[in-house]
Amino acid sequence: MQSKHPEITKLAYSVQEACAATSLGRTSIWNHIKEGRLRAIRVGGRTLIPADALHSLIEGGG
């Protein structure tokens, strides 16, 4: 039986999701954003971290 919802690749993560995905704490995530090592965008009232920016940080390119 096929799922009604095909798996969706995330384009961006909330700060909370980025913490869970990387095992980094909120303070570390915010420090990386503040220091320019992690790109974040504001959409409405939310801060989102593009998936490619998170991958780049973890791979050492951040």
mmCIF file of the N, C-alpha and C atoms, coordinates in Angstrom:
data_MODEL
# 
_entry.id   MODEL 
# 
loop_
_atom_site.group_PDB 
_atom_site.id 
_atom_site.type_symbol 
_atom_site.label_atom_id 
_atom_site.label_alt_id 
_atom_site.label_comp_id 
_atom_site.label_asym_id 
_atom_site.label_entity_id 
_atom_site.label_seq_id 
_atom_site.pdbx_PDB_ins_code 
_atom_site.Cartn_x 
_atom_site.Cartn_y 
_atom_site.Cartn_z 
_atom_site.occupancy 
_atom_site.B_iso_or_equiv 
_atom_site.pdbx_formal_charge 
_atom_site.auth_seq_id 
_atom_site.auth_comp_id 
_atom_site.auth_asym_id 
_atom_site.auth_atom_id 
_atom_site.pdbx_PDB_model_num 
ATOM 1   N N  . MET A 1 1  ? 0.845  -1.190 0.000  1.00 0.00 ? 1  MET A N  1 
ATOM 2   C CA . MET A 1 1  ? 0.000  0.000  0.000  1.00 0.00 ? 1  MET A CA 1 
ATOM 3   C C  . MET A 1 1  ? 0.889  1.252  0.000  1.00 0.00 ? 1  MET A C  1 
ATOM 4   N N  . GLN A 1 2  ? 0.638  2.171  -0.901 1.00 0.00 ? 2  GLN A N  1 
ATOM 5   C CA . GLN A 1 2  ? 1.422  3.387  -0.990 1.00 0.00 ? 2  GLN A CA 1 
ATOM 6   C C  . GLN A 1 2  ? 0.897  4.431  -0.021 1.00 0.00 ? 2  GLN A C  1 
ATOM 7   N N  . SER A 1 3  ? 1.822  5.223  0.516  1.00 0.00 ? 3  SER A N  1 
ATOM 8   C CA . SER A 1 3  ? 1.463  6.297  1.427  1.00 0.00 ? 3  SER A CA 1 
ATOM 9   C C  . SER A 1 3  ? 0.733  7.397  0.661  1.00 0.00 ? 3  SER A C  1 
ATOM 10  N N  . LYS A 1 4  ? -0.198 8.054  1.338  1.00 0.00 ? 4  LYS A N  1 
ATOM 11  C CA . LYS A 1 4  ? -0.911 9.177  0.724  1.00 0.00 ? 4  LYS A CA 1 
ATOM 12  C C  . LYS A 1 4  ? -0.013 10.398 0.605  1.00 0.00 ? 4  LYS A C  1 
ATOM 13  N N  . HIS A 1 5  ? 1.031  10.434 1.450  1.00 0.00 ? 5  HIS A N  1 
ATOM 14  C CA . HIS A 1 5  ? 1.932  11.580 1.471  1.00 0.00 ? 5  HIS A CA 1 
ATOM 15  C C  . HIS A 1 5  ? 3.338  11.110 1.139  1.00 0.00 ? 5  HIS A C  1 
ATOM 16  N N  . PRO A 1 6  ? 3.813  11.394 -0.060 1.00 0.00 ? 6  PRO A N  1 
ATOM 17  C CA . PRO A 1 6  ? 5.195  11.006 -0.376 1.00 0.00 ? 6  PRO A CA 1 
ATOM 18  C C  . PRO A 1 6  ? 6.153  11.745 0.549  1.00 0.00 ? 6  PRO A C  1 
ATOM 19  N N  . GLU A 1 7  ? 7.295  11.148 0.805  1.00 0.00 ? 7  GLU A N  1 
ATOM 20  C CA . GLU A 1 7  ? 8.270  11.776 1.688  1.00 0.00 ? 7  GLU A CA 1 
ATOM 21  C C  . GLU A 1 7  ? 8.684  13.125 1.116  1.00 0.00 ? 7  GLU A C  1 
ATOM 22  N N  . ILE A 1 8  ? 8.666  14.130 1.971  1.00 0.00 ? 8  ILE A N  1 
ATOM 23  C CA . ILE A 1 8  ? 8.992  15.492 1.562  1.00 0.00 ? 8  ILE A CA 1 
ATOM 24  C C  . ILE A 1 8  ? 10.362 15.844 2.132  1.00 0.00 ? 8  ILE A C  1 
ATOM 25  N N  . THR A 1 9  ? 11.247 16.348 1.282  1.00 0.00 ? 9  THR A N  1 
ATOM 26  C CA . THR A 1 9  ? 12.554 16.806 1.724  1.00 0.00 ? 9  THR A CA 1 
ATOM 27  C C  . THR A 1 9  ? 12.396 18.203 2.292  1.00 0.00 ? 9  THR A C  1 
ATOM 28  N N  . LYS A 1 10 ? 12.872 18.404 3.518  1.00 0.00 ? 10 LYS A N  1 
ATOM 29  C CA . LYS A 1 10 ? 12.749 19.711 4.153  1.00 0.00 ? 10 LYS A CA 1 
ATOM 30  C C  . LYS A 1 10 ? 13.642 20.730 3.449  1.00 0.00 ? 10 LYS A C  1 
ATOM 31  N N  . LEU A 1 11 ? 13.108 21.894 3.208  1.00 0.00 ? 11 LEU A N  1 
ATOM 32  C CA . LEU A 1 11 ? 13.870 22.988 2.621  1.00 0.00 ? 11 LEU A CA 1 
ATOM 33  C C  . LEU A 1 11 ? 14.549 23.826 3.682  1.00 0.00 ? 11 LEU A C  1 
ATOM 34  N N  . ALA A 1 12 ? 13.933 23.866 4.869  1.00 0.00 ? 12 ALA A N  1 
ATOM 35  C CA . ALA A 1 12 ? 14.469 24.675 5.961  1.00 0.00 ? 12 ALA A CA 1 
ATOM 36  C C  . ALA A 1 12 ? 14.021 24.087 7.289  1.00 0.00 ? 12 ALA A C  1 
ATOM 37  N N  . TYR A 1 13 ? 14.769 24.435 8.324  1.00 0.00 ? 13 TYR A N  1 
ATOM 38  C CA . TYR A 1 13 ? 14.503 23.940 9.675  1.00 0.00 ? 13 TYR A CA 1 
ATOM 39  C C  . TYR A 1 13 ? 14.263 25.101 10.624 1.00 0.00 ? 13 TYR A C  1 
ATOM 40  N N  . SER A 1 14 ? 13.376 24.895 11.595 1.00 0.00 ? 14 SER A N  1 
ATOM 41  C CA . SER A 1 14 ? 13.260 25.856 12.686 1.00 0.00 ? 14 SER A CA 1 
ATOM 42  C C  . SER A 1 14 ? 14.504 25.696 13.556 1.00 0.00 ? 14 SER A C  1 
ATOM 43  N N  . VAL A 1 15 ? 14.735 26.617 14.458 1.00 0.00 ? 15 VAL A N  1 
ATOM 44  C CA . VAL A 1 15 ? 15.885 26.503 15.354 1.00 0.00 ? 15 VAL A CA 1 
ATOM 45  C C  . VAL A 1 15 ? 15.767 25.224 16.178 1.00 0.00 ? 15 VAL A C  1 
ATOM 46  N N  . GLN A 1 16 ? 14.584 24.923 16.661 1.00 0.00 ? 16 GLN A N  1 
ATOM 47  C CA . GLN A 1 16 ? 14.362 23.709 17.448 1.00 0.00 ? 16 GLN A CA 1 
ATOM 48  C C  . GLN A 1 16 ? 14.664 22.450 16.624 1.00 0.00 ? 16 GLN A C  1 
ATOM 49  N N  . GLU A 1 17 ? 14.219 22.423 15.380 1.00 0.00 ? 17 GLU A N  1 
ATOM 50  C CA . GLU A 1 17 ? 14.491 21.276 14.508 1.00 0.00 ? 17 GLU A CA 1 
ATOM 51  C C  . GLU A 1 17 ? 15.982 21.161 14.192 1.00 0.00 ? 17 GLU A C  1 
ATOM 52  N N  . ALA A 1 18 ? 16.649 22.308 13.999 1.00 0.00 ? 18 ALA A N  1 
ATOM 53  C CA . ALA A 1 18 ? 18.086 22.304 13.728 1.00 0.00 ? 18 ALA A CA 1 
ATOM 54  C C  . ALA A 1 18 ? 18.850 21.746 14.923 1.00 0.00 ? 18 ALA A C  1 
ATOM 55  N N  . CYS A 1 19 ? 18.405 22.076 16.120 1.00 0.00 ? 19 CYS A N  1 
ATOM 56  C CA . CYS A 1 19 ? 19.023 21.527 17.333 1.00 0.00 ? 19 CYS A CA 1 
ATOM 57  C C  . CYS A 1 19 ? 18.883 20.011 17.354 1.00 0.00 ? 19 CYS A C  1 
ATOM 58  N N  . ALA A 1 20 ? 17.701 19.520 17.076 1.00 0.00 ? 20 ALA A N  1 
ATOM 59  C CA . ALA A 1 20 ? 17.452 18.076 17.085 1.00 0.00 ? 20 ALA A CA 1 
ATOM 60  C C  . ALA A 1 20 ? 18.252 17.374 15.990 1.00 0.00 ? 20 ALA A C  1 
ATOM 61  N N  . ALA A 1 21 ? 18.344 17.994 14.834 1.00 0.00 ? 21 ALA A N  1 
ATOM 62  C CA . ALA A 1 21 ? 19.022 17.373 13.693 1.00 0.00 ? 21 ALA A CA 1 
ATOM 63  C C  . ALA A 1 21 ? 20.538 17.319 13.876 1.00 0.00 ? 21 ALA A C  1 
ATOM 64  N N  . THR A 1 22 ? 21.100 18.273 14.619 1.00 0.00 ? 22 THR A N  1 
ATOM 65  C CA . THR A 1 22 ? 22.554 18.371 14.740 1.00 0.00 ? 22 THR A CA 1 
ATOM 66  C C  . THR A 1 22 ? 23.098 17.997 16.110 1.00 0.00 ? 22 THR A C  1 
ATOM 67  N N  . SER A 1 23 ? 22.217 17.842 17.083 1.00 0.00 ? 23 SER A N  1 
ATOM 68  C CA . SER A 1 23 ? 22.610 17.608 18.486 1.00 0.00 ? 23 SER A CA 1 
ATOM 69  C C  . SER A 1 23 ? 23.342 18.806 19.082 1.00 0.00 ? 23 SER A C  1 
ATOM 70  N N  . LEU A 1 24 ? 23.135 19.978 18.493 1.00 0.00 ? 24 LEU A N  1 
ATOM 71  C CA . LEU A 1 24 ? 23.665 21.217 19.056 1.00 0.00 ? 24 LEU A CA 1 
ATOM 72  C C  . LEU A 1 24 ? 22.571 21.883 19.879 1.00 0.00 ? 24 LEU A C  1 
ATOM 73  N N  . GLY A 1 25 ? 22.964 22.661 20.874 1.00 0.00 ? 25 GLY A N  1 
ATOM 74  C CA . GLY A 1 25 ? 21.995 23.379 21.698 1.00 0.00 ? 25 GLY A CA 1 
ATOM 75  C C  . GLY A 1 25 ? 21.533 24.665 21.029 1.00 0.00 ? 25 GLY A C  1 
ATOM 76  N N  . ARG A 1 26 ? 20.460 25.228 21.569 1.00 0.00 ? 26 ARG A N  1 
ATOM 77  C CA . ARG A 1 26 ? 19.912 26.475 21.029 1.00 0.00 ? 26 ARG A CA 1 
ATOM 78  C C  . ARG A 1 26 ? 20.955 27.596 21.055 1.00 0.00 ? 26 ARG A C  1 
ATOM 79  N N  . THR A 1 27 ? 21.702 27.680 22.150 1.00 0.00 ? 27 THR A N  1 
ATOM 80  C CA . THR A 1 27 ? 22.708 28.739 22.271 1.00 0.00 ? 27 THR A CA 1 
ATOM 81  C C  . THR A 1 27 ? 23.764 28.593 21.186 1.00 0.00 ? 27 THR A C  1 
ATOM 82  N N  . SER A 1 28 ? 24.203 27.366 20.937 1.00 0.00 ? 28 SER A N  1 
ATOM 83  C CA . SER A 1 28 ? 25.202 27.136 19.880 1.00 0.00 ? 28 SER A CA 1 
ATOM 84  C C  . SER A 1 28 ? 24.657 27.527 18.517 1.00 0.00 ? 28 SER A C  1 
ATOM 85  N N  . ILE A 1 29 ? 23.422 27.123 18.227 1.00 0.00 ? 29 ILE A N  1 
ATOM 86  C CA . ILE A 1 29 ? 22.805 27.480 16.935 1.00 0.00 ? 29 ILE A CA 1 
ATOM 87  C C  . ILE A 1 29 ? 22.740 28.991 16.793 1.00 0.00 ? 29 ILE A C  1 
ATOM 88  N N  . TRP A 1 30 ? 22.245 29.678 17.829 1.00 0.00 ? 30 TRP A N  1 
ATOM 89  C CA . TRP A 1 30 ? 22.132 31.137 17.755 1.00 0.00 ? 30 TRP A CA 1 
ATOM 90  C C  . TRP A 1 30 ? 23.506 31.793 17.646 1.00 0.00 ? 30 TRP A C  1 
ATOM 91  N N  . ASN A 1 31 ? 24.522 31.262 18.330 1.00 0.00 ? 31 ASN A N  1 
ATOM 92  C CA . ASN A 1 31 ? 25.875 31.819 18.210 1.00 0.00 ? 31 ASN A CA 1 
ATOM 93  C C  . ASN A 1 31 ? 26.418 31.656 16.793 1.00 0.00 ? 31 ASN A C  1 
ATOM 94  N N  . HIS A 1 32 ? 26.182 30.516 16.170 1.00 0.00 ? 32 HIS A N  1 
ATOM 95  C CA . HIS A 1 32 ? 26.623 30.309 14.784 1.00 0.00 ? 32 HIS A CA 1 
ATOM 96  C C  . HIS A 1 32 ? 25.923 31.307 13.853 1.00 0.00 ? 32 HIS A C  1 
ATOM 97  N N  . ILE A 1 33 ? 24.648 31.563 14.096 1.00 0.00 ? 33 ILE A N  1 
ATOM 98  C CA . ILE A 1 33 ? 23.912 32.547 13.287 1.00 0.00 ? 33 ILE A CA 1 
ATOM 99  C C  . ILE A 1 33 ? 24.511 33.943 13.501 1.00 0.00 ? 33 ILE A C  1 
ATOM 100 N N  . LYS A 1 34 ? 24.694 34.315 14.768 1.00 0.00 ? 34 LYS A N  1 
ATOM 101 C CA . LYS A 1 34 ? 25.218 35.642 15.118 1.00 0.00 ? 34 LYS A CA 1 
ATOM 102 C C  . LYS A 1 34 ? 26.601 35.882 14.521 1.00 0.00 ? 34 LYS A C  1 
ATOM 103 N N  . GLU A 1 35 ? 27.455 34.854 14.524 1.00 0.00 ? 35 GLU A N  1 
ATOM 104 C CA . GLU A 1 35 ? 28.821 34.984 14.015 1.00 0.00 ? 35 GLU A CA 1 
ATOM 105 C C  . GLU A 1 35 ? 28.904 34.835 12.497 1.00 0.00 ? 35 GLU A C  1 
ATOM 106 N N  . GLY A 1 36 ? 27.761 34.586 11.842 1.00 0.00 ? 36 GLY A N  1 
ATOM 107 C CA . GLY A 1 36 ? 27.740 34.495 10.386 1.00 0.00 ? 36 GLY A CA 1 
ATOM 108 C C  . GLY A 1 36 ? 28.160 33.140 9.837  1.00 0.00 ? 36 GLY A C  1 
ATOM 109 N N  . ARG A 1 37 ? 28.309 32.145 10.708 1.00 0.00 ? 37 ARG A N  1 
ATOM 110 C CA . ARG A 1 37 ? 28.700 30.806 10.260 1.00 0.00 ? 37 ARG A CA 1 
ATOM 111 C C  . ARG A 1 37 ? 27.497 29.972 9.825  1.00 0.00 ? 37 ARG A C  1 
ATOM 112 N N  . LEU A 1 38 ? 26.308 30.434 10.171 1.00 0.00 ? 38 LEU A N  1 
ATOM 113 C CA . LEU A 1 38 ? 25.085 29.726 9.817  1.00 0.00 ? 38 LEU A CA 1 
ATOM 114 C C  . LEU A 1 38 ? 24.073 30.740 9.305  1.00 0.00 ? 38 LEU A C  1 
ATOM 115 N N  . ARG A 1 39 ? 23.649 30.548 8.070  1.00 0.00 ? 39 ARG A N  1 
ATOM 116 C CA . ARG A 1 39 ? 22.686 31.461 7.452  1.00 0.00 ? 39 ARG A CA 1 
ATOM 117 C C  . ARG A 1 39 ? 21.283 31.141 7.966  1.00 0.00 ? 39 ARG A C  1 
ATOM 118 N N  . ALA A 1 40 ? 20.569 32.173 8.323  1.00 0.00 ? 40 ALA A N  1 
ATOM 119 C CA . ALA A 1 40 ? 19.183 32.028 8.763  1.00 0.00 ? 40 ALA A CA 1 
ATOM 120 C C  . ALA A 1 40 ? 18.355 33.115 8.086  1.00 0.00 ? 40 ALA A C  1 
ATOM 121 N N  . ILE A 1 41 ? 17.088 32.816 7.879  1.00 0.00 ? 41 ILE A N  1 
ATOM 122 C CA . ILE A 1 41 ? 16.179 33.774 7.252  1.00 0.00 ? 41 ILE A CA 1 
ATOM 123 C C  . ILE A 1 41 ? 14.953 33.938 8.133  1.00 0.00 ? 41 ILE A C  1 
ATOM 124 N N  . ARG A 1 42 ? 14.319 35.076 8.018  1.00 0.00 ? 42 ARG A N  1 
ATOM 125 C CA . ARG A 1 42 ? 13.072 35.327 8.740  1.00 0.00 ? 42 ARG A CA 1 
ATOM 126 C C  . ARG A 1 42 ? 11.929 35.219 7.748  1.00 0.00 ? 42 ARG A C  1 
ATOM 127 N N  . VAL A 1 43 ? 10.939 34.433 8.098  1.00 0.00 ? 43 VAL A N  1 
ATOM 128 C CA . VAL A 1 43 ? 9.726  34.305 7.304  1.00 0.00 ? 43 VAL A CA 1 
ATOM 129 C C  . VAL A 1 43 ? 8.570  34.554 8.262  1.00 0.00 ? 43 VAL A C  1 
ATOM 130 N N  . GLY A 1 44 ? 7.888  35.672 8.059  1.00 0.00 ? 44 GLY A N  1 
ATOM 131 C CA . GLY A 1 44 ? 6.886  36.062 9.040  1.00 0.00 ? 44 GLY A CA 1 
ATOM 132 C C  . GLY A 1 44 ? 7.598  36.320 10.354 1.00 0.00 ? 44 GLY A C  1 
ATOM 133 N N  . GLY A 1 45 ? 7.157  35.677 11.406 1.00 0.00 ? 45 GLY A N  1 
ATOM 134 C CA . GLY A 1 45 ? 7.796  35.826 12.700 1.00 0.00 ? 45 GLY A CA 1 
ATOM 135 C C  . GLY A 1 45 ? 8.745  34.694 13.038 1.00 0.00 ? 45 GLY A C  1 
ATOM 136 N N  . ARG A 1 46 ? 9.012  33.812 12.078 1.00 0.00 ? 46 ARG A N  1 
ATOM 137 C CA . ARG A 1 46 ? 9.839  32.631 12.351 1.00 0.00 ? 46 ARG A CA 1 
ATOM 138 C C  . ARG A 1 46 ? 11.237 32.792 11.790 1.00 0.00 ? 46 ARG A C  1 
ATOM 139 N N  . THR A 1 47 ? 12.189 32.217 12.510 1.00 0.00 ? 47 THR A N  1 
ATOM 140 C CA . THR A 1 47 ? 13.555 32.118 12.011 1.00 0.00 ? 47 THR A CA 1 
ATOM 141 C C  . THR A 1 47 ? 13.721 30.718 11.448 1.00 0.00 ? 47 THR A C  1 
ATOM 142 N N  . LEU A 1 48 ? 14.119 30.647 10.185 1.00 0.00 ? 48 LEU A N  1 
ATOM 143 C CA . LEU A 1 48 ? 14.330 29.360 9.530  1.00 0.00 ? 48 LEU A CA 1 
ATOM 144 C C  . LEU A 1 48 ? 15.767 29.256 9.052  1.00 0.00 ? 48 LEU A C  1 
ATOM 145 N N  . ILE A 1 49 ? 16.287 28.047 9.128  1.00 0.00 ? 49 ILE A N  1 
ATOM 146 C CA . ILE A 1 49 ? 17.648 27.777 8.685  1.00 0.00 ? 49 ILE A CA 1 
ATOM 147 C C  . ILE A 1 49 ? 17.561 26.898 7.447  1.00 0.00 ? 49 ILE A C  1 
ATOM 148 N N  . PRO A 1 50 ? 17.979 27.424 6.296  1.00 0.00 ? 50 PRO A N  1 
ATOM 149 C CA . PRO A 1 50 ? 17.938 26.614 5.073  1.00 0.00 ? 50 PRO A CA 1 
ATOM 150 C C  . PRO A 1 50 ? 18.722 25.311 5.250  1.00 0.00 ? 50 PRO A C  1 
ATOM 151 N N  . ALA A 1 51 ? 18.201 24.233 4.704  1.00 0.00 ? 51 ALA A N  1 
ATOM 152 C CA . ALA A 1 51 ? 18.830 22.919 4.845  1.00 0.00 ? 51 ALA A CA 1 
ATOM 153 C C  . ALA A 1 51 ? 20.276 22.938 4.347  1.00 0.00 ? 51 ALA A C  1 
ATOM 154 N N  . ASP A 1 52 ? 20.530 23.615 3.230  1.00 0.00 ? 52 ASP A N  1 
ATOM 155 C CA . ASP A 1 52 ? 21.895 23.634 2.694  1.00 0.00 ? 52 ASP A CA 1 
ATOM 156 C C  . ASP A 1 52 ? 22.861 24.365 3.629  1.00 0.00 ? 52 ASP A C  1 
ATOM 157 N N  . ALA A 1 53 ? 22.383 25.382 4.332  1.00 0.00 ? 53 ALA A N  1 
ATOM 158 C CA . ALA A 1 53 ? 23.226 26.109 5.283  1.00 0.00 ? 53 ALA A CA 1 
ATOM 159 C C  . ALA A 1 53 ? 23.571 25.218 6.471  1.00 0.00 ? 53 ALA A C  1 
ATOM 160 N N  . LEU A 1 54 ? 22.615 24.426 6.923  1.00 0.00 ? 54 LEU A N  1 
ATOM 161 C CA . LEU A 1 54 ? 22.857 23.518 8.041  1.00 0.00 ? 54 LEU A CA 1 
ATOM 162 C C  . LEU A 1 54 ? 23.845 22.421 7.645  1.00 0.00 ? 54 LEU A C  1 
ATOM 163 N N  . HIS A 1 55 ? 23.675 21.887 6.442  1.00 0.00 ? 55 HIS A N  1 
ATOM 164 C CA . HIS A 1 55 ? 24.608 20.876 5.934  1.00 0.00 ? 55 HIS A CA 1 
ATOM 165 C C  . HIS A 1 55 ? 26.015 21.460 5.825  1.00 0.00 ? 55 HIS A C  1 
ATOM 166 N N  . SER A 1 56 ? 26.116 22.682 5.337  1.00 0.00 ? 56 SER A N  1 
ATOM 167 C CA . SER A 1 56 ? 27.419 23.328 5.164  1.00 0.00 ? 56 SER A CA 1 
ATOM 168 C C  . SER A 1 56 ? 28.108 23.517 6.521  1.00 0.00 ? 56 SER A C  1 
ATOM 169 N N  . LEU A 1 57 ? 27.380 23.922 7.529  1.00 0.00 ? 57 LEU A N  1 
ATOM 170 C CA . LEU A 1 57 ? 27.953 24.100 8.861  1.00 0.00 ? 57 LEU A CA 1 
ATOM 171 C C  . LEU A 1 57 ? 28.499 22.766 9.374  1.00 0.00 ? 57 LEU A C  1 
ATOM 172 N N  . ILE A 1 58 ? 27.721 21.723 9.262  1.00 0.00 ? 58 ILE A N  1 
ATOM 173 C CA . ILE A 1 58 ? 28.116 20.413 9.781  1.00 0.00 ? 58 ILE A CA 1 
ATOM 174 C C  . ILE A 1 58 ? 29.300 19.850 8.997  1.00 0.00 ? 58 ILE A C  1 
ATOM 175 N N  . GLU A 1 59 ? 29.363 20.137 7.716  1.00 0.00 ? 59 GLU A N  1 
ATOM 176 C CA . GLU A 1 59 ? 30.458 19.630 6.881  1.00 0.00 ? 59 GLU A CA 1 
ATOM 177 C C  . GLU A 1 59 ? 31.738 20.474 7.027  1.00 0.00 ? 59 GLU A C  1 
ATOM 178 N N  . GLY A 1 60 ? 31.662 21.524 7.842  1.00 0.00 ? 60 GLY A N  1 
ATOM 179 C CA . GLY A 1 60 ? 32.843 22.333 8.096  1.00 0.00 ? 60 GLY A CA 1 
ATOM 180 C C  . GLY A 1 60 ? 32.984 23.537 7.206  1.00 0.00 ? 60 GLY A C  1 
ATOM 181 N N  . GLY A 1 61 ? 32.002 23.795 6.369  1.00 0.00 ? 61 GLY A N  1 
ATOM 182 C CA . GLY A 1 61 ? 32.089 24.948 5.472  1.00 0.00 ? 61 GLY A CA 1 
ATOM 183 C C  . GLY A 1 61 ? 31.427 26.174 6.016  1.00 0.00 ? 61 GLY A C  1 
ATOM 184 N N  . GLY A 1 62 ? 30.863 26.092 7.226  1.00 0.00 ? 62 GLY A N  1 
ATOM 185 C CA . GLY A 1 62 ? 30.129 27.198 7.794  1.00 0.00 ? 62 GLY A CA 1 
ATOM 186 C C  . GLY A 1 62 ? 30.977 28.166 8.408  1.00 0.00 ? 62 GLY A C  1 
# 
